[in-house]
Amino acid sequence: MQQKISLKLSPSESADDAAIRKKIASSAAKKLTDITGYVPLKKSIDARGKNIYINLTVNAFIREPLQPVNVKHFTFKNVTDSDQKVVIIGAGPTGLFAALQLLEKGIQPIILERGKDVRSRRRDLAVLNKEGIVNSESNYCFGEGGAGTYSDGKLYTRSSKRGDIERILQLFVFFGAPENILYDAHPHIGTNKLPHIITAMRKAITDHGGKFLFEKKVTDFIIEKDHIKEVITADGDSFSGDAYILATGHSARDIFELLHSKKILIEAKPFALGVRIEHPQTLIDGIQYHATERDEYLPPASYSLVQQVEGRGVFSFCMCPGGIIAPAATSPGELVVNGWSPSKRNNPFANSGMVVEVQQADALKSLQGSKGSTVQKFKSSLKADELAKDPLLFLKFQQMVEKAAFEAGGGDFVAPAQRMQDFINRKTSASLPKNSYLPGLKSTDLTTVLPPFIYDTLAGGFKAFGKKLRGYLTNEAVVVATESRTSSPVRIPRNENLEHPQVSNLYPSGEGAGYAGGIVSAAMDGERVANTICARLNKK
Ligand SMILES: Cc1cc2nc3c(=O)[nH]c(=O)nc-3n(C[C@H](O)[C@H](O)[C@H](O)COP(=O)(O)OP(=O)(O)OC[C@H]3O[C@@H](n4cnc5c(N)ncnc54)[C@H](O)[C@@H]3O)c2cc1C
């Protein structure tokens, strides 16, 4: 027989197969020899009390042979001779999962990606980190696998209504991700493993007759009678298909500008902007696990924080335990930070984004200028009423802060930074702590970089978080500007058929179009759009 059993284990028991079997036997009131095996279904950490427990739910096999984890197998059709083609612009999670879905249904995907393959991309990241030179086509946001490739690979999402999360995780496992992502409460893959998974996805796509083209940056849409006839790439090539999935991510500013210049409707979308915070990992472990030293069977600790400060939300974002702060800009002269971590999360620092909601009035006021600050230098020349109508309002705001951060750092992607306690005391730090950011940090008064409403809300948030997590508000932590690519500052509208309301075969999808936030939700939106196209092309 099989029985679903929930166990409460100590950290060391959770890593000990014999101890787990013993607990299963005791819980099921069976002999130890009756337990033939078990399959984990859900695993989470309960660190609320003094003693820390691992909650593990398993499917136990009792006096019957163990059936291994339910890893699904996927089959794809060979589409080499398909007469139906879909052009996918962008090879991030949205584009990749859309392509796999099309292959399952027998439609040929043609992926056009502006960046390079994962391996070549790695070299450009090394140049960015070591020499402070960004390649505008190949960086932490652009290239095979999109922004998710050199990330932490957290696969946790709250968007359960938007699609089949289980299917996305199963596909990741099918392409080489560890099986524990199927049952961990907060699954993550790690930067070292993601590139192999992305390469395996590409191989499946090309092995089955899909096309995958690198260094093909889409620069124009040729539209006839509210229909895309073809897309043009920077090298002068053109591509056509039955439908076009626009999956270019939140950093493809040139695509937003292109659509706007062609009078194809886009809308300003509120987003969040702030900083990245880094603490020593031991400090976060100590706070979360209530001990001076982390139990060797527990993973590096994380946190998730949210607070209202004078009616404005401030929250932690993309926490990377044992991680690295990375320069995630896509253009020279603009500074953006983000975070990643390897699968073992074994770096000595814990970083997370700490961001503030930005609404229209905030962006308008900031773009009109805040006196005496670096950020003021990059204010908009547009009048308030023009800005209010501008669909690129939030993009302009985002760019303004990124430019101010770059200038304050002094170039080469050196980032302006302040110790956390100094930040709330508005004091320039005399020195900065050791940190993971390779291009380097420069001690800076961040009031000159961040618009006042961002600075003040963050300061209020840090004080509140210091009360929630004793020891969090400390000068051992460093505040780095600026975390600005949290989600898209633009929405590309779509109708109930998921098409653009003005261009009937254009399907905006994923994070850049404003329909996803994170790897899994982007993948689900890519699948959803691909399924809709398949239905339209009668491939149910
Ligand atoms: C450093 C970092 C860490 C992150 N960590 C996590 C994490 O742990 N978990 C998580 O869920 N999310 C994380 N994210 C966010 C996540 O990566 C994104 O939410 C996700 O990748 C969005 O998927 P997408 O396919 O919609 O867009 P993207 O991944 O942005 O992909 C868009 C693709 O389109 C290409 N493109 C753009 N313009 C053009 C053009 N004109 N022509 C052709 N191609 C074009 C780009 O090169 C890119 O490959 C992280 C992001 C970064 C930068």
The ligand as an SDF file (V2000), in Angstrom:
LIG
                    3D

 53 58  0  0  0  0  0  0  0  0999 V2000
   20.3940   38.8630  -12.3270 C   0  0  0  0  0  0  0  0  0  0  0  0
   18.9340   38.4670  -12.3390 C   0  0  0  0  0  0  0  0  0  0  0  0
   18.4690   37.5570  -11.3960 C   0  0  0  0  0  0  0  0  0  0  0  0
   17.1410   37.1250  -11.4190 C   0  0  0  0  0  0  0  0  0  0  0  0
   16.7480   36.1570  -10.5340 N   0  0  0  0  0  0  0  0  0  0  0  0
   15.5220   35.6110  -10.6610 C   0  0  0  0  0  0  0  0  0  0  0  0
   15.1430   34.4990   -9.8750 C   0  0  0  0  0  0  0  0  0  0  0  0
   15.9170   33.9610   -9.0850 O   0  0  0  0  0  0  0  0  0  0  0  0
   13.8750   34.0050  -10.0290 N   0  0  0  0  0  0  0  0  0  0  0  0
   12.9740   34.5550  -10.9020 C   0  0  0  0  0  0  0  0  0  0  0  0
   11.8390   34.0630  -11.0070 O   0  0  0  0  0  0  0  0  0  0  0  0
   13.3090   35.6140  -11.6570 N   0  0  0  0  0  0  0  0  0  0  0  0
   14.5650   36.1410  -11.5680 C   0  0  0  0  0  0  0  0  0  0  0  0
   14.9200   37.1940  -12.3620 N   0  0  0  0  0  0  0  0  0  0  0  0
   13.8890   37.7590  -13.2540 C   0  0  0  0  0  0  0  0  0  0  0  0
   13.6680   36.8190  -14.4370 C   0  0  0  0  0  0  0  0  0  0  0  0
   14.8820   36.5410  -15.0210 O   0  0  0  0  0  0  0  0  0  0  0  0
   12.6800   37.4170  -15.4100 C   0  0  0  0  0  0  0  0  0  0  0  0
   11.4670   37.6330  -14.7220 O   0  0  0  0  0  0  0  0  0  0  0  0
   12.4030   36.5090  -16.6070 C   0  0  0  0  0  0  0  0  0  0  0  0
   13.5950   36.1510  -17.2280 O   0  0  0  0  0  0  0  0  0  0  0  0
   11.4670   37.1910  -17.6160 C   0  0  0  0  0  0  0  0  0  0  0  0
   11.3210   36.3640  -18.7300 O   0  0  0  0  0  0  0  0  0  0  0  0
   10.9840   36.9110  -20.1880 P   0  0  0  0  0  0  0  0  0  0  0  0
   11.2010   35.7680  -21.1030 O   0  0  0  0  0  0  0  0  0  0  0  0
    9.6510   37.5530  -20.1790 O   0  0  0  0  0  0  0  0  0  0  0  0
   12.0440   38.0480  -20.4950 O   0  0  0  0  0  0  0  0  0  0  0  0
   13.6330   37.9820  -20.4940 P   0  0  0  0  0  0  0  0  0  0  0  0
   14.1410   36.8870  -19.6780 O   0  0  0  0  0  0  0  0  0  0  0  0
   14.0670   39.3640  -20.1820 O   0  0  0  0  0  0  0  0  0  0  0  0
   14.0040   37.6160  -22.0060 O   0  0  0  0  0  0  0  0  0  0  0  0
   13.8470   38.5120  -23.0650 C   0  0  0  0  0  0  0  0  0  0  0  0
   14.7830   38.0990  -24.1770 C   0  0  0  0  0  0  0  0  0  0  0  0
   14.4850   38.8840  -25.3230 O   0  0  0  0  0  0  0  0  0  0  0  0
   15.6950   39.2530  -25.9660 C   0  0  0  0  0  0  0  0  0  0  0  0
   15.4430   40.4820  -26.7290 N   0  0  0  0  0  0  0  0  0  0  0  0
   15.1970   41.7240  -26.2610 C   0  0  0  0  0  0  0  0  0  0  0  0
   15.0100   42.5870  -27.2910 N   0  0  0  0  0  0  0  0  0  0  0  0
   15.1190   41.8710  -28.4330 C   0  0  0  0  0  0  0  0  0  0  0  0
   15.0400   42.2180  -29.8100 C   0  0  0  0  0  0  0  0  0  0  0  0
   14.7940   43.4640  -30.2020 N   0  0  0  0  0  0  0  0  0  0  0  0
   15.2380   41.2280  -30.7240 N   0  0  0  0  0  0  0  0  0  0  0  0
   15.5040   39.9330  -30.3430 C   0  0  0  0  0  0  0  0  0  0  0  0
   15.6070   39.5730  -29.0280 N   0  0  0  0  0  0  0  0  0  0  0  0
   15.4040   40.5270  -28.0940 C   0  0  0  0  0  0  0  0  0  0  0  0
   16.6630   39.4620  -24.8230 C   0  0  0  0  0  0  0  0  0  0  0  0
   17.9990   39.3500  -25.2530 O   0  0  0  0  0  0  0  0  0  0  0  0
   16.2610   38.3390  -23.8640 C   0  0  0  0  0  0  0  0  0  0  0  0
   16.9920   37.1690  -24.0920 O   0  0  0  0  0  0  0  0  0  0  0  0
   16.2400   37.6630  -12.3670 C   0  0  0  0  0  0  0  0  0  0  0  0
   16.6980   38.6210  -13.2930 C   0  0  0  0  0  0  0  0  0  0  0  0
   18.0220   39.0160  -13.2880 C   0  0  0  0  0  0  0  0  0  0  0  0
   18.5060   40.0300  -14.3070 C   0  0  0  0  0  0  0  0  0  0  0  0
  1  2  1  0
  2  3  1  0
  2 52  2  0
  3  4  2  0
  4  5  1  0
  4 50  1  0
  5  6  2  0
  6  7  1  0
  6 13  1  0
  7  8  2  0
  7  9  1  0
  9 10  1  0
 10 11  2  0
 10 12  1  0
 12 13  2  0
 13 14  1  0
 14 15  1  0
 14 50  1  0
 15 16  1  0
 16 17  1  0
 16 18  1  0
 18 19  1  0
 18 20  1  0
 20 21  1  0
 20 22  1  0
 22 23  1  0
 23 24  1  0
 24 25  2  0
 24 26  1  0
 24 27  1  0
 27 28  1  0
 28 29  2  0
 28 30  1  0
 28 31  1  0
 31 32  1  0
 32 33  1  0
 33 34  1  0
 33 48  1  0
 34 35  1  0
 35 36  1  0
 35 46  1  0
 36 37  1  0
 36 45  1  0
 37 38  2  0
 38 39  1  0
 39 40  1  0
 39 45  2  0
 40 41  1  0
 40 42  2  0
 42 43  1  0
 43 44  2  0
 44 45  1  0
 46 47  1  0
 46 48  1  0
 48 49  1  0
 50 51  2  0
 51 52  1  0
 52 53  1  0
M  END
$$$$
